[in-house]
Amino acid sequence: MTQFARTSEVLTVLAAQETERLTVGDIVAVLRDRAFALLVVLLGLPNCLPMPPPIPLICGLLLALVAAQIAAGMSAPWLPRALLGRSIARSDLQRAVSRAVPLLRRLERWSRPRLRVFENDIGMRTMGLLLLALALVLIVAAPLVGQIPLGLAVTLVGLGLVERDGIVVAAGLGVGVLGVLLNLGFVYAVFTGVMGLLNLGAAAAGA
């Protein structure tokens, strides 16, 4: 794996590791010097599919940690030993990668370095804050459906960072806005439903 390998190639190598489960430490070791951007891609990918708990929660927490370090201006990711030991089944990773790689390859043929406003220190710190916001919404996202647009957003932003393509980053942030609005709508619907039941119960008790 060379420093010029494309995102799809790195993910294919990662999914082909000969072990039943991959720890976070294994993943970081494969990603090497591009760990920040490719970790963002990798943490977004599982959420592009309907995944059961606690996968969105784990991905959201890890993404929040990575995003906070990007916002702090760190040059390489730091993860606590407890997180480095956490693992994901290789079959789950392979399923997500197999679905994503054909799309990634099409994007890679079209993507190129442009609108590189995020490559300076201020731009990367701002990107870290935006990713942190997406991570926090992912942690509390609506089960199954609510995580999908957020997963797509995070994956696109990470791919744009890897390919140094500001248009892909902007597209990811646009999808992220839609994902946040979708989840806010879900929270509002649940809240109004609960309040309606409480009001109905209070009215019945007072009758």
ZIMO-V663784 format. One record per run of one state. SS is the DSSP state (H for helix, E for strand, - for the rest). FROM is the first residue (numbers start at 0). TO is the last residue. Records with the same first field share a line. If there is no record, write none. Layout:
SS=FROM-TO + FROM-TO
This chain:
-=0-5 + 15-19 + 48-53 + 71-79 + 84-85 + 110-112 + 114-115 + 119-119 + 139-143 + 163-163 + 206-206
H=6-14 + 23-47 + 54-70 + 80-83 + 89-109 + 116-118 + 120-138 + 144-162 + 165-205
E=20-22 + 86-88 + 113-113 + 164-164
